[in-house]
Amino acid sequence: MSISILWWLLGGVVVLAVVVLLFLVLATWWIAAKAKRLVPARGTFVEIDGNRIHYVEEGEGRPIVFLHGLGAQHHHFRHTLFGRFGPGI
C-alpha cells in the first residue's frame, strides 16, 4: 500500500514539474513577444551562412565596426560613442 502512495506522490511531483516548466516556457515566449512589439529592431537583418545578423548603418565616411558582447546592444554604443563622431549619426 505504501509503495502505491509513493508512486502517486512521485507522479504528482512529475506532473507539477511539467506544468511549471510549461508555464515558464509560455511566460518567456509572451515576454519576448511583448518586448519585440514595444522595442522593434532598428536596422537591417541579413543572413550569412545560415546565421541571422543584425546591423545598423549610420552617418557617412569610412565605416567603423562596433561589436558588442552578449548582454549588450547597439544602444550602448549609440548613446556613448556615436555622438562623438559628429553630426549625421
C-alpha positions in Angstrom: 0.0 0.0 0.0 2.8 2.5 0.9 4.5 1.8 -2.5 1.4 2.8 -4.4 1.2 6.1 -2.4 4.8 6.8 -3.2 4.2 6.2 -6.9 1.2 8.6 -6.8 3.3 11.2 -5.0 6.2 10.8 -7.5 3.7 11.1 -10.4 2.2 14.2 -8.8 5.6 15.8 -8.5 6.5 15.0 -12.1 3.2 16.4 -13.3 3.7 19.5 -11.2 7.2 19.9 -12.6 6.0 19.6 -16.2 3.2 22.2 -15.6 5.7 24.6 -14.0 8.1 24.2 -16.9 5.4 24.7 -19.4 4.2 27.8 -17.6 7.8 29.2 -17.6 8.2 28.5 -21.3 5.0 30.2 -22.2 5.7 33.2 -19.9 9.2 33.6 -21.6 7.6 33.4 -25.0 5.0 36.0 -24.0 7.6 38.4 -22.5 9.8 38.1 -25.7 6.8 38.8 -28.0 5.9 41.8 -25.9 9.4 43.1 -25.9 9.6 42.8 -29.7 6.3 44.8 -30.0 7.4 47.5 -27.6 11.0 47.8 -28.9 11.2 46.9 -32.5 14.6 46.2 -34.0 16.2 49.2 -35.6 18.5 48.5 -38.6 18.7 45.7 -41.1 18.9 41.9 -40.9 21.0 39.8 -43.3 21.5 36.1 -43.4 25.1 34.9 -43.7 25.9 31.2 -43.8 22.5 30.4 -42.2 23.1 33.0 -39.4 20.8 36.0 -39.0 22.9 39.1 -38.5 21.6 42.5 -37.4 23.4 45.6 -38.3 22.8 49.4 -38.2 24.3 51.8 -40.7 24.7 55.4 -39.5 26.3 58.5 -40.9 28.8 58.9 -43.7 32.5 58.4 -44.3 34.8 55.4 -43.6 32.9 52.6 -41.8 33.7 51.8 -38.2 32.5 48.4 -37.0 31.4 48.1 -33.4 30.8 44.6 -32.0 29.0 44.1 -28.7 29.1 41.0 -26.5 26.3 39.0 -25.0 24.0 41.1 -22.9 24.8 44.3 -24.7 23.1 46.1 -27.5 23.8 48.7 -30.1 22.1 51.4 -28.0 25.1 51.2 -25.6 27.3 52.5 -28.4 24.8 55.0 -29.7 24.5 56.9 -26.5 28.2 56.9 -25.6 30.2 56.8 -28.7 28.2 57.6 -31.9 27.7 61.3 -30.8 31.5 61.9 -30.6 31.9 61.2 -34.3 30.0 64.3 -35.5 26.5 65.1 -36.8 24.5 62.8 -39.0 24.8 59.8 -36.8 
